[in-house]
Amino acid sequence: MELKTLTIVVVVLSFALYIGIAIWSKARSTGDFYVAGKGVNPIANGMATAADWMSAASFISMAGIIAFAGYDASVYLMGWTGGYVLLALLLAPYLRKFGKFTVPQFIGDRYYSKTARIVAVVCLIIISFTYVAGQMRGVGIVFSRFLEVEILTGLIIGMGIVFFYAVLGGMKGITYTQVAQYCVLIFAYMVPAIFISLQATGNPIPQLAFGSEMTGEGMYLLSKLDSVVQSLGFTEYTEGSKSTVDVFFITAALMVGTAGLPHVIVRFFTVPKVADARKSAFWALLFISILYTTAPAVGALGRMNLIETIQPGEVGTATGNIEYSQKPAWFNTWEQTGLLTFEDKNGDGRIQYYNDKNEAFKAKADSYGWQGNELKVDRDIMVLANPEIAQLPNWVIALVAAGGIAAALSTAAGLLLVISAAISHDLVKGVFVPQISEKKELMVGRMAAAFAVLVAGYLGYNPPGFVAQVVALAFGLAASSLFPAILLGIFSKKANKTGAIAGMIVGIVFTLSYIIYFKFMHLELNNAEHWWFGISPEGIGTLGMMLNFAVAIIVSKVTAPPPAEIQHLVESIRVPKALS
Amino acid sequence: MSSTNNHDEYWKANLKLMGILLSIWFVVSFVCGILLVDVLNQIQFAGFKLGFWMAQQGSLYVFLLLIWIYVKRMNTLDKHFDVEE
C-alpha cells in the first residue's frame, strides 16, 4: 500500500479506537466528568498521566532539541521528570485525601476564601491556555506533515476529535483514551529507536546503545560525537554552553512547574485511595521515563547519522563532503517538506554542515574553502525521519504519525478538561450559582469544554509568539503561582488567606512581567547581560516561586491566623484514614 | 488524645522520610547533574562521562527509585500507625 494511504488508515483506526472508548465511558455524573468517579486503577492512571504529560513537544521535538543542544538539553530531561518526585512526596497523596474535584477548590477551601479560589482559577486559566495553544498547533503540524493537508484542516479535524471525547466523556472518557494513546505513542517511539540503536551499535536497547561502541569502529558513540562535532566548530556534545546559574534555575522552574500544573495534579484525584495516588505517581514516572531515557539516545544517534551522511570523509578534504547529487532518498523526502534546506554557498556541488557562528573556527573553514553552513536542519526531523533513515517499513512511518497525533491530542484533552472544570465547578457552582443542580452543572461543564476547544483552536491557528517557547514558559507560571499556595496549604497550619492571595498574585505578576518584558516587548535585550542575576525568562519562575513563598509566609505572620476548623482540615489531609 | 499523638508521630516519620528522599533528589540532579558536572565528567564509565550520564540518564533512574521507596515505606508507616484508609 502507498505510504500516504497507509498513514491515513492507521490514523483513522486510532481515531475509531478513541471514539469507541469515549462512547463506552460516557460521563453520567459530575463525579465522572471531573474525576472519573475516583475509580481509576493506579497503573491505568499512571499510563493516562504519562500520555497527559507527554505532549507533541515531547514526542516530536525533544530528541531533536537534545541532538542539537547536547548537555544543555539536560534541563528538560531532569526538569520534566524530577517534578514527579515533588508531586509524589509533596502534593498528590494529600490532595487526593482532600478528595474534591479541582485545584482551585482546594485553594478556596484551605484558605477559606472565594477570592483565593478566583485568583487560583485565573492562574489556572493563564497557565493552561498558554500550554494548550502549543498542543493544538502540534496537532495541526503533525496532520499537515504526514497527511499533506493544510494546518487549518488538520487543526479542525483534531479539534473535532478532542471535542467529541472530552465533551462527551469528561475525565472518564479522557482517562481511558489516554491509556490507549499512551500505548500508541510509546510503541511508535520505541520501534524506530530500537532499530536505529541496533544498526549503529549492535545493542537493541537505546539506553545502553547510548554508551556503546559504534559497530565496526571500536569507538564509543559519545566520544566520537564529541570529537566530530568539535571538528565542525560546534561545542562538544557532552559539554554545555549555558551558564550554570541559568541551567540551575531553568531545571528548578521546570521541576516545580511540573508539580504545579493543574492538568497533571488533577489526574491524582481520579484514583480510589491515598495509597493509590502515591503508587500511580510511580507508574506515571516509569511510563514517562521509558520515553525520556530513550530520547537522549535517539538524539545522539540522530546527530551522528546526520553528520556521517553529510561528511563521510575527513573534515577539510576536498572529497570529505557528500555530493548533493549523491544524497540519500530520505534526504529528498524531507527537503520537500522544508524541514531540510540546502544552499550551495561555495558552489562546489557538495554539502557543508558546520557551525559558521563560531568566530574561532572561521579561519579553518576559510582554509577548507567553506563559505558558510549550507544545510538548515529542523530539529523535529530527528524523530520524524528516523524510520526512513533506519530503512524501516512503511507501517512504522504510519505509526509514528499516529503516535505524534496521540501525544498532542491526549495533552490537549487533559488541559481542556481542567479549564472547563475551573469554569463550571469553581466559578459557576463555587462562586456565582451555588444552588445549581448536578445535571445543569454537568451541562455547563460540557459547554465550557466546547468553548475551551474553540479558543484553543483559535490560539493554535494564531499562536501568540513562538509557540514552543510559550509552552516552556507555562512551567514558570505554574511554579510561581499555584505550587507554593498548595504546598503551604498542606505543610503549614499558619498559612492564611491574605498570605496565600498576596503570594499567588506577586508570584504570577512578577513572572509574567519578566517574561513579557524580555520575550515580547524587548526581544533585543533578551540576553544574559540584561537578565537579572543571569536568569533567562525560562528560569525566572524559580525566582517567582521564592517570592511567592516569602510574601505568603511574611504576610501570614502579620495577619490573623486561620480559624480552628482550617487547622483541623490540614490535620485531616495529612493522614490517609478518615478522621471522625 | 492518643490518636492525635499517633498522628503527630506519623507526620513526623513522614517528614523525616521526605527529608531524606528529597535530599537525595537534590543531590543527584542539581549537585551531580549541574553544579559538579564538570568534576564528575572526569570520570568515565562504559561510553559515558559520569556527569553527563547523571544529567541525561542516571538522575531519572534515581527519581524512580525514590518514589518507589516512598510508596513502600509509606505503606508500612500507614499500617504501623494504623492510619490506612
Interface residues (C-beta under 8 A of the other chain):
Chain A: I66 Y71 A73 S74 L77 M78 T81 G82 Y84 V85 A88 L89 L90 P93 Q207 F210 G211 S212 E213 Y220 L221 L222 S223 T238 E239 G240 T244 V247 F248 T251 A252 M255 K273 V274 A275 R278 K279 A281 F282 L285 L286 S289 Y292 T293 P296 E571 R574 V575 P576 K577 A578
Chain B: H7 Y10 W11 N14 M18 L21 L22 W25 S29 F30 G33 I34 L35 V37 N41 A46 G47 F48 K49 F52 W53 A55 Q56 Q57 S59 L60 Y61 F63 L64 L66 I67 W68 Y70 V71 M74 N75 D78 D82 V83 E84 E85
